[in-house]
Amino acid sequence: MNNLKVYVTSIIFLFLSSAIHSSEIGNKMKITGEFQVKLQPLDSYAKGAEGINLGRMSLDKTFSGALDATSKGEMLSAMTSTKGSAGYVAIEQVVGSLSGKKGSFVLQHFGTMNRGKDRLILEVVPDSGTGELTGLSGKMLIKIESGKHFYEFEYELSTK
């Protein structure tokens, strides 16, 4: 189980390669900040075969900056026997405040790595915003620098 945790943590670090600020771009806002993440292997997960290592982890995050929130979610991952080739998906619900507005929303992750070349899509699930965050849409970038996790979140809050 400990090897699985190391494996999944290494996948995330492979995918995630700023100062805290906020700026408005048209109707869109762009904020940056830092977050801490705790990953825990879950006991129940599919077993890989033929050189594929599968993993399932719980996610617990604490965001600081203009996104002052916590999140909980789950991640599924697969690492191939080819160095630098892997994939993961995750769903997490973020609860707190975004630029002073309280509520929650769901982030969906889709990441692949093809022999070291990564691609990460992290978007707000449509219509998942609650409270003052109803109508939220957006995308998030994640970076790791010197062992610290940073986010860049470009979002829009529509008033339907």
C-alpha positions as CSV (number, residue, x, y, z in Angstrom):
1,M,0.0,0.0,0.0
2,N,2.9,2.4,0.8
3,N,4.3,1.8,-2.7
4,L,0.9,2.7,-4.2
5,K,1.0,6.0,-2.3
6,V,4.5,6.8,-3.6
7,Y,3.4,5.8,-7.1
8,V,0.3,8.0,-7.1
9,T,2.1,10.9,-5.6
10,S,4.8,10.6,-8.3
11,I,2.1,10.7,-10.9
12,I,0.7,14.0,-9.6
13,F,4.2,15.5,-9.4
14,L,4.8,14.5,-13.0
15,F,1.7,16.3,-14.1
16,L,2.1,19.4,-12.1
17,S,5.3,21.2,-13.1
18,S,3.2,32.8,-9.2
19,A,2.6,35.0,-7.0
20,I,-0.8,35.5,-5.4
21,H,-2.8,38.1,-7.3
22,S,-6.2,38.8,-8.8
23,S,-6.9,40.5,-12.1
24,E,-10.0,41.0,-14.3
25,I,-10.0,40.0,-17.9
26,G,-13.3,41.1,-19.5
27,N,-16.0,39.3,-17.4
28,K,-13.4,36.7,-16.4
29,M,-11.4,36.9,-13.2
30,K,-7.9,35.3,-12.8
31,I,-6.6,34.6,-9.4
32,T,-3.5,32.7,-8.1
33,G,-2.6,31.2,-4.7
34,E,-1.2,28.3,-2.9
35,F,-2.7,25.0,-1.7
36,Q,-1.7,22.0,0.4
37,V,-2.8,18.5,-0.6
38,K,-3.1,15.3,1.4
39,L,-3.4,12.0,-0.5
40,Q,-4.4,8.8,1.1
41,P,-4.6,5.4,-0.6
42,L,-8.0,3.8,-0.5
43,D,-8.3,0.2,0.3
44,S,-10.6,-0.8,-2.5
45,Y,-9.3,-0.4,-6.0
46,A,-8.9,-2.3,-9.2
47,K,-5.8,-4.4,-9.7
48,G,-3.7,-3.7,-12.8
49,A,-2.4,-6.5,-15.1
50,E,0.3,-6.7,-17.8
51,G,2.5,-3.9,-16.5
52,I,-0.2,-1.5,-15.6
53,N,-0.3,-0.1,-12.0
54,L,-3.7,1.2,-11.0
55,G,-4.3,3.4,-8.0
56,R,-7.2,5.0,-6.1
57,M,-6.6,7.9,-3.6
58,S,-8.6,10.3,-1.5
59,L,-7.8,14.0,-2.0
60,D,-8.0,16.6,0.8
61,K,-6.9,20.1,-0.1
62,T,-6.7,23.5,1.6
63,F,-6.6,26.5,-0.7
64,S,-5.3,30.0,0.4
65,G,-5.4,33.3,-1.3
66,A,-8.5,34.6,-3.2
67,L,-9.8,31.0,-3.1
68,D,-10.1,30.4,0.7
69,A,-11.5,26.9,0.8
70,T,-11.1,23.2,1.4
71,S,-11.9,20.3,-0.9
72,K,-12.5,16.6,-0.7
73,G,-12.4,14.2,-3.6
74,E,-11.1,11.0,-5.2
75,M,-8.5,10.2,-7.8
76,L,-8.0,7.2,-10.1
77,S,-4.7,6.7,-11.8
78,A,-2.9,4.3,-14.1
79,M,0.9,4.1,-14.7
80,T,2.2,2.1,-17.6
81,S,5.5,0.3,-17.7
82,T,6.8,3.0,-20.1
83,K,8.7,5.6,-18.2
84,G,6.7,8.9,-18.2
85,S,3.4,7.5,-19.5
86,A,0.5,7.6,-17.1
87,G,-3.0,9.0,-16.7
88,Y,-5.4,10.1,-13.9
89,V,-8.9,11.4,-13.4
90,A,-10.3,13.1,-10.3
91,I,-13.3,14.8,-8.9
92,E,-13.2,17.2,-5.9
93,Q,-15.8,19.4,-4.3
94,V,-14.4,22.8,-3.2
95,V,-16.2,24.5,-0.3
96,G,-15.4,28.0,1.0
97,S,-15.1,31.5,-0.5
98,L,-13.9,32.7,-3.9
99,S,-13.0,36.4,-4.0
100,G,-15.3,36.9,-1.0
101,K,-18.3,35.0,-2.4
102,K,-19.3,31.9,-0.3
103,G,-20.4,28.6,-1.7
104,S,-19.1,25.4,-3.3
105,F,-18.3,24.0,-6.7
106,V,-16.9,20.8,-8.2
107,L,-13.6,20.5,-10.1
108,Q,-13.0,17.7,-12.6
109,H,-9.5,16.6,-13.5
110,F,-8.3,14.8,-16.6
111,G,-4.5,14.3,-17.0
112,T,-2.3,12.2,-19.3
113,M,1.4,12.0,-19.7
114,N,2.9,10.6,-22.9
115,R,6.6,9.8,-22.3
116,G,7.0,12.9,-20.2
117,K,4.9,15.3,-22.2
118,D,1.9,16.2,-20.0
119,R,-1.6,17.5,-20.6
120,L,-3.9,18.5,-17.7
121,I,-7.5,19.7,-18.0
122,L,-9.0,20.9,-14.8
123,E,-12.5,22.5,-15.1
124,V,-15.5,23.5,-13.1
125,V,-18.3,21.0,-13.6
126,P,-21.2,22.9,-15.2
127,D,-24.0,23.9,-12.8
128,S,-22.1,22.6,-9.8
129,G,-21.8,26.1,-8.1
130,T,-23.9,26.7,-5.0
131,G,-24.7,29.7,-2.8
132,E,-23.0,32.9,-4.1
133,L,-21.0,30.7,-6.5
134,T,-24.1,29.6,-8.5
135,G,-23.3,30.1,-12.2
136,L,-19.6,29.6,-11.8
137,S,-17.5,28.3,-14.7
138,G,-13.8,28.2,-15.2
139,K,-10.6,26.3,-15.5
140,M,-7.6,25.9,-13.2
141,L,-3.9,25.3,-13.8
142,I,-1.8,23.6,-11.1
143,K,2.0,24.1,-10.7
144,I,4.5,22.7,-8.3
145,E,7.6,24.9,-7.6
146,S,10.2,24.0,-5.0
147,G,7.8,21.4,-3.5
148,K,5.0,23.9,-3.0
149,H,1.6,23.7,-4.9
150,F,0.2,26.7,-6.6
151,Y,-3.1,27.3,-8.5
152,E,-4.1,29.7,-11.2
153,F,-7.9,29.9,-11.6
154,E,-9.6,31.7,-14.4
155,Y,-13.3,31.9,-13.8
156,E,-16.5,33.7,-14.6
157,L,-19.6,34.1,-12.5
158,S,-22.7,34.5,-14.7
159,T,-25.9,36.0,-13.3
160,K,-28.4,33.9,-15.3
